[in-house]
Amino acid sequence: MQIGPAGEKLVRFACLINMCNRANGRTGMGAVMGSKNLKAVAVRGSRRPEVAEKEALAEMRKWAADVFPKSAVSGLGKFGTPGVVSVQQSTGGLPTFNFSSGVFDGWKTIDGHNLYETALKGRETGKQDQEGRDTCFGCIIRCKRVVEIKEGPYPVDPLYGGPEYETVATFGSYCGVDDLPATCKANEICNKLGLDTISCGATIAWAMEAFEAGAITPKDTGGIDLRFGNGEAMVRLTEMIGKREGFGNLLAEGSARAAQHLGRGAEFLITSKGQEAPAHMPQVKRSLALIYAVNPFGADHESSDHDPSYEAGFNFFKDRLGKLGLTQAQEPRSLGPEKVKFARKTQHFFSMLDSLNLCQFACGVKKGTPTRPTLERLGMGWVADRLGL
């Protein structure tokens, strides 16, 4: 686990990078480590972990093999999280032009299907599924992307993986950029320098809207044309932010502090508690907006489950949601007492998953909720009741 040049230069949204292509992305932990002159933390085990109950672990493996292929998470394998672009577009939930709209005319260029066909490693020989997909240790879903682009203005090294949904949205629709190689290049730069892709892309999108409104001028940007849709400027600014060069030095403070420093552009901010919003329209996902307001670190899309699973998708997910006492399907875009209960219950559940180091995709309430033995044993002999679960 390490920081990059962005963390060393105390970029406010510098992150922690693992294996060159995994990020502990949000809340600026890279800057925290950089402020302490701490470059990396390395851990090496000396022996294999002992399994407390081998039979129970075998049962859990059988459960996973049965549940995962039938669950909503199975589709993530082929198209990864960028496959969600089409869903967000269809509901009006794809943030576009710095949240000025929820639909993007160029959505097909940044969607997971296009990424699979035109940017994944191995596509030339039809081996995307073997070479263009990556996985976390022991996971059968393999939702991580591996992008390789050899030609054109934006070559991308597969060492740095590929973009997630949040990344193709923040560098794509947020900025009005319908250039997939440009968004992949911005992702590569973020992984190289140690930047949170969400705050980086969202801060650039804020600057673009402020630029178009005249709140930011060419004099401020050093002559960079920051109009929406300028993929070249977006890629250039991503690197300038990570290195704190020119106008990038101001944007490295994040959009809220940049607006405060300029004394202009605050009306275009899309933040909660100073943190830029992820790629989900709060008008569409009302309980998520509530979570942004009440959790300790503001706008975070992985603190609770998302509204559609308790709305149109309820019949598909009702057995799993029922385990949390969530039994009443809600109207789309609603926010009442039952939706507040949904936010609270799933926030608690997701906090438990994080504490146990379990993937929200594999074990989330709308993906494949673990059975009680899964939670009780986990190969470690832990008992759920003693853990307060």
TORKOL-4160 file (C-alpha; in steps of 0.2 Angstrom, whole numbers, padded with zeros to 4 digits, m for minus):
389
<pt num="1" X="0000" Y="0000" Z="0000"/>
<pt num="2" X="0008" Y="0016" Z="m0006"/>
<pt num="3" X="0006" Y="0034" Z="m0010"/>
<pt num="4" X="0012" Y="0042" Z="m0026"/>
<pt num="5" X="0018" Y="0060" Z="m0031"/>
<pt num="6" X="0001" Y="0067" Z="m0028"/>
<pt num="7" X="0002" Y="0061" Z="m0010"/>
<pt num="8" X="0019" Y="0068" Z="m0008"/>
<pt num="9" X="0013" Y="0085" Z="m0014"/>
<pt num="10" X="m0002" Y="0084" Z="m0002"/>
<pt num="11" X="m0015" Y="0085" Z="m0016"/>
<pt num="12" X="m0031" Y="0085" Z="m0005"/>
<pt num="13" X="m0039" Y="0070" Z="m0014"/>
<pt num="14" X="m0023" Y="0060" Z="m0015"/>
<pt num="15" X="m0026" Y="0041" Z="m0012"/>
<pt num="16" X="m0018" Y="0025" Z="m0008"/>
<pt num="17" X="m0013" Y="0013" Z="m0022"/>
<pt num="18" X="m0011" Y="m0006" Z="m0021"/>
<pt num="19" X="m0003" Y="m0016" Z="m0035"/>
<pt num="20" X="m0003" Y="m0001" Z="m0047"/>
<pt num="21" X="m0021" Y="m0003" Z="m0051"/>
<pt num="22" X="m0031" Y="m0004" Z="m0035"/>
<pt num="23" X="m0035" Y="0012" Z="m0025"/>
<pt num="24" X="m0042" Y="0016" Z="m0008"/>
<pt num="25" X="m0049" Y="0031" Z="m0017"/>
<pt num="26" X="m0058" Y="0043" Z="m0006"/>
<pt num="27" X="m0056" Y="0055" Z="0008"/>
<pt num="28" X="m0038" Y="0060" Z="0004"/>
<pt num="29" X="m0028" Y="0047" Z="0014"/>
<pt num="30" X="m0014" Y="0048" Z="0002"/>
<pt num="31" X="m0011" Y="0066" Z="0008"/>
<pt num="32" X="m0012" Y="0061" Z="0026"/>
<pt num="33" X="0002" Y="0048" Z="0023"/>
<pt num="34" X="0011" Y="0061" Z="0013"/>
<pt num="35" X="0010" Y="0074" Z="0027"/>
<pt num="36" X="0019" Y="0061" Z="0039"/>
<pt num="37" X="0032" Y="0057" Z="0026"/>
<pt num="38" X="0026" Y="0040" Z="0025"/>
<pt num="39" X="0028" Y="0033" Z="0008"/>
<pt num="40" X="0022" Y="0015" Z="0009"/>
<pt num="41" X="0016" Y="0001" Z="0021"/>
<pt num="42" X="0022" Y="m0017" Z="0016"/>
<pt num="43" X="0016" Y="m0033" Z="0025"/>
<pt num="44" X="0022" Y="m0050" Z="0022"/>
<pt num="45" X="0015" Y="m0066" Z="0030"/>
<pt num="46" X="0026" Y="m0080" Z="0035"/>
<pt num="47" X="0013" Y="m0094" Z="0036"/>
<pt num="48" X="m0004" Y="m0099" Z="0029"/>
<pt num="49" X="m0019" Y="m0095" Z="0039"/>
<pt num="50" X="m0027" Y="m0110" Z="0048"/>
<pt num="51" X="m0046" Y="m0113" Z="0045"/>
<pt num="52" X="m0056" Y="m0115" Z="0060"/>
<pt num="53" X="m0070" Y="m0125" Z="0053"/>
<pt num="54" X="m0065" Y="m0134" Z="0036"/>
<pt num="55" X="m0082" Y="m0141" Z="0034"/>
<pt num="56" X="m0091" Y="m0125" Z="0036"/>
<pt num="57" X="m0079" Y="m0116" Z="0024"/>
<pt num="58" X="m0083" Y="m0130" Z="0011"/>
<pt num="59" X="m0102" Y="m0126" Z="0013"/>
<pt num="60" X="m0098" Y="m0108" Z="0011"/>
<pt num="61" X="m0089" Y="m0111" Z="m0005"/>
<pt num="62" X="m0103" Y="m0122" Z="m0012"/>
<pt num="63" X="m0115" Y="m0108" Z="m0007"/>
<pt num="64" X="m0105" Y="m0095" Z="m0017"/>
<pt num="65" X="m0104" Y="m0107" Z="m0032"/>
<pt num="66" X="m0123" Y="m0108" Z="m0032"/>
<pt num="67" X="m0127" Y="m0090" Z="m0029"/>
<pt num="68" X="m0115" Y="m0080" Z="m0038"/>
<pt num="69" X="m0119" Y="m0086" Z="m0056"/>
<pt num="70" X="m0138" Y="m0083" Z="m0053"/>
<pt num="71" X="m0136" Y="m0066" Z="m0045"/>
<pt num="72" X="m0136" Y="m0048" Z="m0052"/>
<pt num="73" X="m0117" Y="m0048" Z="m0049"/>
<pt num="74" X="m0114" Y="m0060" Z="m0063"/>
<pt num="75" X="m0115" Y="m0047" Z="m0076"/>
<pt num="76" X="m0101" Y="m0038" Z="m0069"/>
<pt num="77" X="m0089" Y="m0051" Z="m0075"/>
<pt num="78" X="m0090" Y="m0047" Z="m0093"/>
<pt num="79" X="m0093" Y="m0028" Z="m0094"/>
<pt num="80" X="m0087" Y="m0023" Z="m0076"/>
<pt num="81" X="m0094" Y="m0009" Z="m0067"/>
<pt num="82" X="m0094" Y="0002" Z="m0083"/>
<pt num="83" X="m0108" Y="m0009" Z="m0089"/>
<pt num="84" X="m0119" Y="0001" Z="m0077"/>
<pt num="85" X="m0118" Y="0017" Z="m0088"/>
<pt num="86" X="m0132" Y="0011" Z="m0099"/>
<pt num="87" X="m0143" Y="0008" Z="m0083"/>
<pt num="88" X="m0139" Y="0025" Z="m0076"/>
<pt num="89" X="m0143" Y="0033" Z="m0093"/>
<pt num="90" X="m0160" Y="0024" Z="m0094"/>
<pt num="91" X="m0165" Y="0031" Z="m0077"/>
<pt num="92" X="m0159" Y="0049" Z="m0080"/>
<pt num="93" X="m0146" Y="0045" Z="m0067"/>
<pt num="94" X="m0130" Y="0048" Z="m0076"/>
<pt num="95" X="m0122" Y="0064" Z="m0070"/>
<pt num="96" X="m0118" Y="0075" Z="m0085"/>
<pt num="97" X="m0110" Y="0092" Z="m0087"/>
<pt num="98" X="m0106" Y="0093" Z="m0069"/>
<pt num="99" X="m0124" Y="0087" Z="m0064"/>
<pt num="100" X="m0133" Y="0099" Z="m0075"/>
<pt num="101" X="m0141" Y="0084" Z="m0083"/>
<pt num="102" X="m0144" Y="0066" Z="m0080"/>
<pt num="103" X="m0142" Y="0060" Z="m0097"/>
<pt num="104" X="m0127" Y="0060" Z="m0109"/>
<pt num="105" X="m0129" Y="0059" Z="m0128"/>
<pt num="106" X="m0112" Y="0051" Z="m0129"/>
<pt num="107" X="m0115" Y="0038" Z="m0116"/>
<pt num="108" X="m0112" Y="0023" Z="m0128"/>
<pt num="109" X="m0094" Y="0028" Z="m0130"/>
<pt num="110" X="m0090" Y="0026" Z="m0111"/>
<pt num="111" X="m0101" Y="0011" Z="m0108"/>
<pt num="112" X="m0094" Y="m0005" Z="m0103"/>
<pt num="113" X="m0099" Y="m0014" Z="m0119"/>
<pt num="114" X="m0088" Y="m0001" Z="m0129"/>
<pt num="115" X="m0074" Y="m0003" Z="m0116"/>
<pt num="116" X="m0075" Y="m0022" Z="m0119"/>
<pt num="117" X="m0075" Y="m0021" Z="m0138"/>
<pt num="118" X="m0062" Y="m0007" Z="m0141"/>
<pt num="119" X="m0051" Y="m0005" Z="m0126"/>
<pt num="120" X="m0048" Y="m0021" Z="m0116"/>
<pt num="121" X="m0032" Y="m0030" Z="m0117"/>
<pt num="122" X="m0033" Y="m0045" Z="m0129"/>
<pt num="123" X="m0047" Y="m0038" Z="m0140"/>
<pt num="124" X="m0037" Y="m0040" Z="m0156"/>
<pt num="125" X="m0037" Y="m0059" Z="m0154"/>
<pt num="126" X="m0054" Y="m0061" Z="m0145"/>
<pt num="127" X="m0045" Y="m0064" Z="m0128"/>
<pt num="128" X="m0053" Y="m0050" Z="m0118"/>
<pt num="129" X="m0060" Y="m0062" Z="m0106"/>
<pt num="130" X="m0043" Y="m0070" Z="m0102"/>
<pt num="131" X="m0032" Y="m0055" Z="m0104"/>
<pt num="132" X="m0043" Y="m0040" Z="m0101"/>
<pt num="133" X="m0051" Y="m0045" Z="m0085"/>
<pt num="134" X="m0043" Y="m0045" Z="m0068"/>
<pt num="135" X="m0049" Y="m0051" Z="m0051"/>
<pt num="136" X="m0046" Y="m0048" Z="m0032"/>
<pt num="137" X="m0039" Y="m0063" Z="m0023"/>
<pt num="138" X="m0050" Y="m0078" Z="m0023"/>
<pt num="139" X="m0064" Y="m0070" Z="m0032"/>
<pt num="140" X="m0074" Y="m0078" Z="m0046"/>
<pt num="141" X="m0082" Y="m0063" Z="m0053"/>
<pt num="142" X="m0067" Y="m0054" Z="m0061"/>
<pt num="143" X="m0075" Y="m0037" Z="m0063"/>
<pt num="144" X="m0059" Y="m0027" Z="m0064"/>
<pt num="145" X="m0054" Y="m0021" Z="m0081"/>
<pt num="146" X="m0037" Y="m0021" Z="m0090"/>
<pt num="147" X="m0035" Y="m0008" Z="m0103"/>
<pt num="148" X="m0021" Y="m0008" Z="m0116"/>
<pt num="149" X="m0021" Y="0006" Z="m0130"/>
<pt num="150" X="m0006" Y="0006" Z="m0141"/>
<pt num="151" X="m0010" Y="0019" Z="m0154"/>
<pt num="152" X="m0017" Y="0036" Z="m0155"/>
<pt num="153" X="m0015" Y="0051" Z="m0143"/>
<pt num="154" X="m0019" Y="0042" Z="m0127"/>
<pt num="155" X="m0008" Y="0026" Z="m0125"/>
<pt num="156" X="m0013" Y="0016" Z="m0110"/>
<pt num="157" X="m0002" Y="0004" Z="m0101"/>
<pt num="158" X="m0011" Y="m0012" Z="m0094"/>
<pt num="159" X="m0001" Y="m0012" Z="m0079"/>
<pt num="160" X="m0012" Y="0002" Z="m0072"/>
<pt num="161" X="m0028" Y="m0008" Z="m0075"/>
<pt num="162" X="m0044" Y="0001" Z="m0082"/>
<pt num="163" X="m0058" Y="0012" Z="m0076"/>
<pt num="164" X="m0072" Y="0008" Z="m0065"/>
<pt num="165" X="m0090" Y="0015" Z="m0068"/>
<pt num="166" X="m0086" Y="0030" Z="m0057"/>
<pt num="167" X="m0071" Y="0034" Z="m0067"/>
<pt num="168" X="m0079" Y="0033" Z="m0085"/>
<pt num="169" X="m0093" Y="0044" Z="m0078"/>
<pt num="170" X="m0082" Y="0058" Z="m0069"/>
<pt num="171" X="m0070" Y="0059" Z="m0083"/>
<pt num="172" X="m0083" Y="0056" Z="m0096"/>
<pt num="173" X="m0101" Y="0062" Z="m0094"/>
<pt num="174" X="m0097" Y="0074" Z="m0080"/>
<pt num="175" X="m0085" Y="0083" Z="m0091"/>
<pt num="176" X="m0095" Y="0080" Z="m0107"/>
<pt num="177" X="m0081" Y="0070" Z="m0115"/>
<pt num="178" X="m0086" Y="0056" Z="m0126"/>
<pt num="179" X="m0068" Y="0050" Z="m0129"/>
<pt num="180" X="m0065" Y="0033" Z="m0121"/>
<pt num="181" X="m0046" Y="0033" Z="m0124"/>
<pt num="182" X="m0046" Y="0050" Z="m0115"/>
<pt num="183" X="m0055" Y="0044" Z="m0100"/>
<pt num="184" X="m0044" Y="0028" Z="m0099"/>
<pt num="185" X="m0029" Y="0039" Z="m0100"/>
<pt num="186" X="m0035" Y="0050" Z="m0086"/>
<pt num="187" X="m0038" Y="0034" Z="m0076"/>
<pt num="188" X="m0020" Y="0028" Z="m0079"/>
<pt num="189" X="m0013" Y="0045" Z="m0074"/>
<pt num="190" X="m0023" Y="0044" Z="m0058"/>
<pt num="191" X="m0016" Y="0027" Z="m0054"/>
<pt num="192" X="0002" Y="0032" Z="m0058"/>
<pt num="193" X="0001" Y="0048" Z="m0047"/>
<pt num="194" X="m0011" Y="0042" Z="m0034"/>
<pt num="195" X="m0026" Y="0052" Z="m0036"/>
<pt num="196" X="m0045" Y="0048" Z="m0032"/>
<pt num="197" X="m0053" Y="0048" Z="m0049"/>
<pt num="198" X="m0070" Y="0053" Z="m0043"/>
<pt num="199" X="m0064" Y="0070" Z="m0035"/>
<pt num="200" X="m0051" Y="0073" Z="m0048"/>
<pt num="201" X="m0064" Y="0071" Z="m0063"/>
<pt num="202" X="m0078" Y="0080" Z="m0053"/>
<pt num="203" X="m0066" Y="0095" Z="m0049"/>
<pt num="204" X="m0062" Y="0097" Z="m0067"/>
<pt num="205" X="m0080" Y="0096" Z="m0071"/>
<pt num="206" X="m0084" Y="0110" Z="m0059"/>
<pt num="207" X="m0070" Y="0120" Z="m0066"/>
<pt num="208" X="m0077" Y="0117" Z="m0084"/>
<pt num="209" X="m0094" Y="0124" Z="m0079"/>
<pt num="210" X="m0087" Y="0138" Z="m0070"/>
<pt num="211" X="m0076" Y="0142" Z="m0085"/>
<pt num="212" X="m0091" Y="0142" Z="m0097"/>
<pt num="213" X="m0100" Y="0154" Z="m0085"/>
<pt num="214" X="m0085" Y="0166" Z="m0084"/>
<pt num="215" X="m0082" Y="0163" Z="m0066"/>
<pt num="216" X="m0065" Y="0155" Z="m0071"/>
<pt num="217" X="m0056" Y="0164" Z="m0085"/>
<pt num="218" X="m0042" Y="0159" Z="m0097"/>
<pt num="219" X="m0030" Y="0170" Z="m0086"/>
<pt num="220" X="m0034" Y="0158" Z="m0072"/>
<pt num="221" X="m0031" Y="0142" Z="m0082"/>
<pt num="222" X="m0015" Y="0148" Z="m0090"/>
<pt num="223" X="m0024" Y="0149" Z="m0107"/>
<pt num="224" X="m0031" Y="0131" Z="m0106"/>
<pt num="225" X="m0048" Y="0131" Z="m0115"/>
<pt num="226" X="m0059" Y="0122" Z="m0101"/>
<pt num="227" X="m0075" Y="0121" Z="m0110"/>
<pt num="228" X="m0086" Y="0105" Z="m0108"/>
<pt num="229" X="m0080" Y="0091" Z="m0120"/>
<pt num="230" X="m0062" Y="0096" Z="m0121"/>
<pt num="231" X="m0054" Y="0079" Z="m0118"/>
<pt num="232" X="m0037" Y="0085" Z="m0121"/>
<pt num="233" X="m0038" Y="0098" Z="m0108"/>
<pt num="234" X="m0046" Y="0086" Z="m0096"/>
<pt num="235" X="m0031" Y="0074" Z="m0098"/>
<pt num="236" X="m0018" Y="0088" Z="m0097"/>
<pt num="237" X="m0026" Y="0095" Z="m0081"/>
<pt num="238" X="m0027" Y="0077" Z="m0072"/>
<pt num="239" X="m0008" Y="0077" Z="m0073"/>
<pt num="240" X="m0006" Y="0095" Z="m0068"/>
<pt num="241" X="m0016" Y="0092" Z="m0053"/>
<pt num="242" X="m0006" Y="0076" Z="m0048"/>
<pt num="243" X="0010" Y="0086" Z="m0050"/>
<pt num="244" X="0003" Y="0103" Z="m0043"/>
<pt num="245" X="0008" Y="0112" Z="m0059"/>
<pt num="246" X="0000" Y="0128" Z="m0065"/>
<pt num="247" X="m0019" Y="0129" Z="m0063"/>
<pt num="248" X="m0018" Y="0111" Z="m0057"/>
<pt num="249" X="m0011" Y="0117" Z="m0041"/>
<pt num="250" X="m0027" Y="0126" Z="m0037"/>
<pt num="251" X="m0038" Y="0112" Z="m0042"/>
<pt num="252" X="m0027" Y="0100" Z="m0031"/>
<pt num="253" X="m0036" Y="0108" Z="m0016"/>
<pt num="254" X="m0052" Y="0101" Z="m0022"/>
<pt num="255" X="m0067" Y="0111" Z="m0029"/>
<pt num="256" X="m0074" Y="0118" Z="m0013"/>
<pt num="257" X="m0057" Y="0125" Z="m0008"/>
<pt num="258" X="m0053" Y="0131" Z="m0025"/>
<pt num="259" X="m0070" Y="0141" Z="m0026"/>
<pt num="260" X="m0066" Y="0148" Z="m0009"/>
<pt num="261" X="m0048" Y="0153" Z="m0015"/>
<pt num="262" X="m0055" Y="0161" Z="m0031"/>
<pt num="263" X="m0070" Y="0169" Z="m0022"/>
<pt num="264" X="m0080" Y="0163" Z="m0038"/>
<pt num="265" X="m0089" Y="0148" Z="m0044"/>
<pt num="266" X="m0096" Y="0142" Z="m0027"/>
<pt num="267" X="m0113" Y="0141" Z="m0035"/>
<pt num="268" X="m0107" Y="0127" Z="m0047"/>
<pt num="269" X="m0101" Y="0115" Z="m0033"/>
<pt num="270" X="m0108" Y="0098" Z="m0031"/>
<pt num="271" X="m0100" Y="0093" Z="m0014"/>
<pt num="272" X="m0106" Y="0087" Z="0003"/>
<pt num="273" X="m0095" Y="0091" Z="0018"/>
<pt num="274" X="m0082" Y="0096" Z="0005"/>
<pt num="275" X="m0081" Y="0080" Z="m0004"/>
<pt num="276" X="m0086" Y="0079" Z="m0022"/>
<pt num="277" X="m0101" Y="0068" Z="m0026"/>
<pt num="278" X="m0099" Y="0051" Z="m0035"/>
<pt num="279" X="m0108" Y="0047" Z="m0051"/>
<pt num="280" X="m0126" Y="0046" Z="m0045"/>
<pt num="281" X="m0140" Y="0059" Z="m0047"/>
<pt num="282" X="m0147" Y="0062" Z="m0030"/>
<pt num="283" X="m0164" Y="0066" Z="m0038"/>
<pt num="284" X="m0165" Y="0048" Z="m0043"/>
<pt num="285" X="m0157" Y="0040" Z="m0028"/>
<pt num="286" X="m0165" Y="0050" Z="m0014"/>
<pt num="287" X="m0159" Y="0039" Z="0001"/>
<pt num="288" X="m0141" Y="0040" Z="m0006"/>
<pt num="289" X="m0143" Y="0059" Z="m0005"/>
<pt num="290" X="m0148" Y="0057" Z="0013"/>
<pt num="291" X="m0133" Y="0046" Z="0017"/>
<pt num="292" X="m0122" Y="0060" Z="0009"/>
<pt num="293" X="m0129" Y="0072" Z="0022"/>
<pt num="294" X="m0127" Y="0062" Z="0037"/>
<pt num="295" X="m0111" Y="0051" Z="0036"/>
<pt num="296" X="m0095" Y="0058" Z="0043"/>
<pt num="297" X="m0086" Y="0060" Z="0026"/>
<pt num="298" X="m0100" Y="0067" Z="0015"/>
<pt num="299" X="m0103" Y="0061" Z="m0002"/>
<pt num="300" X="m0099" Y="0042" Z="m0003"/>
<pt num="301" X="m0109" Y="0030" Z="m0013"/>
<pt num="302" X="m0103" Y="0014" Z="m0004"/>
<pt num="303" X="m0109" Y="0018" Z="0013"/>
<pt num="304" X="m0127" Y="0011" Z="0009"/>
<pt num="305" X="m0136" Y="0002" Z="m0004"/>
<pt num="306" X="m0144" Y="0011" Z="m0019"/>
<pt num="307" X="m0163" Y="0015" Z="m0020"/>
<pt num="308" X="m0167" Y="0005" Z="m0036"/>
<pt num="309" X="m0165" Y="m0011" Z="m0026"/>
<pt num="310" X="m0179" Y="m0006" Z="m0015"/>
<pt num="311" X="m0190" Y="0001" Z="m0029"/>
<pt num="312" X="m0192" Y="m0007" Z="m0047"/>
<pt num="313" X="m0179" Y="m0021" Z="m0042"/>
<pt num="314" X="m0188" Y="m0026" Z="m0026"/>
<pt num="315" X="m0196" Y="m0042" Z="m0032"/>
<pt num="316" X="m0179" Y="m0048" Z="m0038"/>
<pt num="317" X="m0170" Y="m0043" Z="m0021"/>
<pt num="318" X="m0184" Y="m0046" Z="m0009"/>
<pt num="319" X="m0178" Y="m0062" Z="m0001"/>
<pt num="320" X="m0161" Y="m0054" Z="0003"/>
<pt num="321" X="m0168" Y="m0037" Z="0008"/>
<pt num="322" X="m0181" Y="m0046" Z="0019"/>
<pt num="323" X="m0166" Y="m0052" Z="0030"/>
<pt num="324" X="m0164" Y="m0034" Z="0035"/>
<pt num="325" X="m0183" Y="m0031" Z="0039"/>
<pt num="326" X="m0185" Y="m0022" Z="0022"/>
<pt num="327" X="m0202" Y="m0029" Z="0015"/>
<pt num="328" X="m0211" Y="m0014" Z="0008"/>
<pt num="329" X="m0206" Y="m0009" Z="m0010"/>
<pt num="330" X="m0205" Y="0010" Z="m0013"/>
<pt num="331" X="m0210" Y="0021" Z="m0027"/>
<pt num="332" X="m0196" Y="0028" Z="m0038"/>
<pt num="333" X="m0187" Y="0044" Z="m0032"/>
<pt num="334" X="m0196" Y="0043" Z="m0015"/>
<pt num="335" X="m0190" Y="0048" Z="0002"/>
<pt num="336" X="m0201" Y="0044" Z="0016"/>
<pt num="337" X="m0199" Y="0034" Z="0033"/>
<pt num="338" X="m0197" Y="0017" Z="0025"/>
<pt num="339" X="m0184" Y="0024" Z="0013"/>
<pt num="340" X="m0175" Y="0031" Z="0028"/>
<pt num="341" X="m0176" Y="0014" Z="0036"/>
<pt num="342" X="m0168" Y="0007" Z="0020"/>
<pt num="343" X="m0154" Y="0019" Z="0021"/>
<pt num="344" X="m0150" Y="0016" Z="0039"/>
<pt num="345" X="m0152" Y="m0003" Z="0038"/>
<pt num="346" X="m0141" Y="m0005" Z="0023"/>
<pt num="347" X="m0128" Y="0007" Z="0030"/>
<pt num="348" X="m0126" Y="m0004" Z="0045"/>
<pt num="349" X="m0125" Y="m0019" Z="0034"/>
<pt num="350" X="m0112" Y="m0011" Z="0023"/>
<pt num="351" X="m0102" Y="m0006" Z="0038"/>
<pt num="352" X="m0101" Y="m0024" Z="0043"/>
<pt num="353" X="m0095" Y="m0029" Z="0026"/>
<pt num="354" X="m0081" Y="m0017" Z="0027"/>
<pt num="355" X="m0076" Y="m0022" Z="0044"/>
<pt num="356" X="m0075" Y="m0040" Z="0039"/>
<pt num="357" X="m0066" Y="m0036" Z="0023"/>
<pt num="358" X="m0080" Y="m0043" Z="0012"/>
<pt num="359" X="m0084" Y="m0036" Z="m0005"/>
<pt num="360" X="m0101" Y="m0027" Z="m0007"/>
<pt num="361" X="m0103" Y="m0034" Z="m0025"/>
<pt num="362" X="m0101" Y="m0052" Z="m0019"/>
<pt num="363" X="m0110" Y="m0050" Z="m0003"/>
<pt num="364" X="m0121" Y="m0035" Z="m0004"/>
<pt num="365" X="m0140" Y="m0036" Z="0000"/>
<pt num="366" X="m0145" Y="m0035" Z="m0018"/>
<pt num="367" X="m0131" Y="m0046" Z="m0025"/>
<pt num="368" X="m0129" Y="m0061" Z="m0014"/>
<pt num="369" X="m0132" Y="m0059" Z="0005"/>
<pt num="370" X="m0121" Y="m0072" Z="0014"/>
<pt num="371" X="m0130" Y="m0085" Z="0025"/>
<pt num="372" X="m0128" Y="m0085" Z="0044"/>
<pt num="373" X="m0114" Y="m0098" Z="0043"/>
<pt num="374" X="m0104" Y="m0087" Z="0031"/>
<pt num="375" X="m0104" Y="m0073" Z="0044"/>
<pt num="376" X="m0102" Y="m0084" Z="0059"/>
<pt num="377" X="m0087" Y="m0094" Z="0053"/>
<pt num="378" X="m0078" Y="m0086" Z="0038"/>
<pt num="379" X="m0064" Y="m0099" Z="0041"/>
<pt num="380" X="m0059" Y="m0090" Z="0057"/>
<pt num="381" X="m0070" Y="m0097" Z="0071"/>
<pt num="382" X="m0079" Y="m0080" Z="0074"/>
<pt num="383" X="m0097" Y="m0081" Z="0080"/>
<pt num="384" X="m0109" Y="m0067" Z="0074"/>
<pt num="385" X="m0118" Y="m0064" Z="0090"/>
<pt num="386" X="m0102" Y="m0061" Z="0099"/>
<pt num="387" X="m0097" Y="m0048" Z="0086"/>
<pt num="388" X="m0114" Y="m0039" Z="0088"/>
<pt num="389" X="m0119" Y="m0044" Z="0070"/>
